[in-house]
Amino acid sequence: MIDLYSNENFPIDMVLLLRNLGYDVLTSYDAGQANQGIPDENVLAYATENNRVVITLNRQDFIDLHRSSENHNGIIICKDDRNYTDQVQTLHTYLETQDSLQNRLIRVLKQNRPKSSQQTFVTREY
């Protein structure tokens, strides 16, 4: 199973759901890295040094870091959406098929279902 590092903007409710599914999620609070204004590139470096994939809601900054970083352990960007359960389940279904996210960026997105007014979460690699 992939080990995760959540930055401080990632909802604790999602951390708990991921932990309930068996993921080892280290939060910035657990690591003593919270409320210090640590730059995102240092967050990514910390996760990489600890063999963890960053999981965040911070879309643009981590997309930019992914594009400019030569080596990282992976980045997952989730949607800022209160439907935590469906979002985590979609991510879990995807991660079950992955051995590594080395140098990869994964996004959890919400999209319309064809011929339906409901939306669903999907994963997409960038």
N, C-alpha and C positions, 0 to 999 in steps of 0.2 A: 504494500500500500504506500502511496506517495505521502511524504511528510510535508506539512504546510506551515507557513509562517504568516499570520495575519497582521497587517499593519493596524494602526490605532483607529482608522475610520471604518474598519470591518465590524459589522454587528455581532455582538456576543451571542445573540440568539442563533446566528448561523454557525458560529464556532461550536456551540453546544450541539446543534444538529449534526454537524460533521463528526464531532467526537462520539456521539451516540452511534454513528455508522462505523466507528472503529478507526477514524483518522487521528493521527497524532498532530494536533494543531497547537503550535506554540504562538501565543499572542505577544504583541509588543509589550503588554503589561507584564506577562509572565517573564519576559526576557529583560525587564528593567529598562526598556527602551521607550516607554510611553511618556507623553507630555514633555518632550525635550526638544521638539522642533527638528528632529533628525531628518536630513534631506532624503528624498526618495531613493537617490542613487546609493546612499549608505544603507537604507533598508534592504534594497536588492542585494547589495554586497554581503550584508549580514546573513540573509537567507541563504545565499549561495555558499558562503563559508560554512554554514551549518547543514548543508545538503537538504535544504527545504525549498519548496516552491512558494513564492509570494502569492497570497490571496488578498484581494483588495477591491474596493469600489472605485478607486482613483484611476479612471480610465485614461485620460489623455497623457498624464505624466508618465504612466507606466508603459503606454504604447511608445512614447518617445524614447524611454529608457531601453525598451526592447530593441528598437531600431538602432540605437547607438551603442549598445553593449555587445561586446564580442563574446562573452561567456556568462551565462547565468543558469540557474537550476530550473527555471521556468517561472511563468507569471500567469495567474488566473485572475481575470477581471470579471466580477459579478455585477449584475444590474442593481442599481439603487431602487429596489422594489420590495415592499413588505411581504410579498409571498415567499417567505424564506423556505418553507417546506418544499414547494415544487422546484424552486431554484436549486436547492441543495440536492434534491433527488435527481434532477437532470444532470448536475455536475457529477454526482456519484456514479450514475449509469455510464457516463463518459469515462471517468477515471478508472473504472473497473477494467477497461479495455486497454489501458496504457501502462507501460512499464516505466516510462520516463517522460518528463516534459522538458528535458535539457534543451536550452536555447529556444523554447517554444512559448508562444503567447496564445492563451485560450480565453475566449470570452463567452460568458453566459448571457444570451440575448433573449428578448421577448419578441415573438413575431405572431402575426395573425395566422389562424388556421384557415386553410382554404374552405370557402363556403360556410363559414362560421363566424359568429361575432366574438368568440372566445379567442384568447391568446394563449400561447404556450411558450415555455422556455426551450431554447436550443443552445447547443454549443457550437462554436465556430473557431477554427484556428486561423491566426493571422501571421 
